[in-house]
Amino acid sequence: GSTNLTVTSGGMYSAASNLESGNREIRPIALTNNLTQTDLNEIQKISKSIVADATASVTTSVVVKSGDNEERVNLLGVASNLFEFNNYSLVGGDYLISDSDAVIGSNVAQYLFGTVDVVGRSFDIQGVEFNVSGVLSVQNESSFRDPNNQVYIKDSAAFSMLGSSNYSSIIVRAVSEDMVDSAKTEVENVLLRTHSITDKKTEDFSITSAKDLLSATNNIINML
């Protein structure tokens, strides 16, 4: 939505590539996931007059398998409020309760089982068995994501599977379009504090608004 901000790992900073010559170059920082549960918790504490809510996920590509059927899909380990945040409804079943539960997109249900009536069925994610607790109703896809082709598990289950306890992205919703810039400033200040960064040039995260994405897209189109 137009009031959403996307926080991702990685920033840009100027680093001395050769101290003797004094040459400087721009290098990317920390493209590994470095957004923590503490980051999410602190962002959620920002004044409700500025930030309505925030959620988070860790994303990776996995192979899911049921019998002879297998498919490569995006796996999202999600914070408990992600479904409500995105207004995702289910055609059947329930949201995630245990670490062995999975909510699957309608297309994934068709790939694996040939039907969306699959609550209670089991399937493998990278060789680990999960139970289908719920199936998403058909969702609108965007150029950035297609929920119908995704699998969702609890963030704790994904952290265990990936051997990391960090998120890929945090989504923040400002209370209104007029408050997006204020929300962006507040989120940046929180992350500077939680990441112990004193110089903004060394930020190891990026915050992008819908307006930023539109501007970047227009710039690319203009270059073509």
Residue, then its C-alpha position, 0 to 999 in steps of 0.5 A: g500500500s501507499t502508506n507502507l515502508t519496506v525495511t531491508s538489510g543492507g545499505m551503502y557506505s563510503a569506505a577507504s579502498n586504499l588508505e595510502s592513495g586516499n581513494r574512496e569507493i562505495r561498497p555495499i554493507a551487510l547483504t546478509n539478513n540483519l534485521t532482528q526481533t528486537d528491531l521489530n519490537e522497537i518499531q512497534k513501540i513507535s507512537k500510534s499517531i505515526v506508525a499503525d503497525a509493523t510486521a516481518s518475515v524471512t524469505t528463502s527459496v525452497v523445494v516443497k514435495s508431496g509424493d511425486n509432486e514437487e515445486r520450488v516456491n518462496l518460503l516465508g517465515v512470518a511474524s504472528n501478525l503478518f496475515e492480519f497485517n496483509n488482510y490475508s483470509l483463508v479458504g479453510g483451516d487456521y493460521l499458524i499455531s505450532d512450528s510444524d504448521a504451514v499455511i500455503g497459497s492456493n496455487v501451491a495447494q494445486y501443485l502439491f495435491g491437485t485441490v485446495d481442500v488439503v487442511g490436515r495433509s502433510f508435505d515436505i519442505q527441504g525434507v522436513e515434514f509440515n502439516v497444512s494448517g490453512v490455505l490462503s484464499v486467492q490473493n492479488e499478486s503484484s510485481f514483487r510477490d505472489p502470495n498464491n505461490q508462497v508457503y508460510i511458516k512461523d518465524s521461529a520454525a524458519f529461524s531453526m531451518l535456516g540457522s539464523s534468527n534474523y528477518s529479511s524484511i520488516i514492513v511498516r504501515a504509517v497511519s496515513e500518506d501524510m505521515v509516511d515521511s515522519a514514519k520513515t524518520e522514526v523507523e530510521n532513528v529506531l534502527l540506528r539505535t538498535h544497530s548501534i550506528t552513530d554515522k548514517k553513512t554506515e547504515d546497514f539497512s534500507i527503508t523504501s516507501a511506495k513513492d521511492l519504488l515508483s520513482a525508481t521504476n520511472n527512472i529505469i523506464n526513462m533510461l530505456 
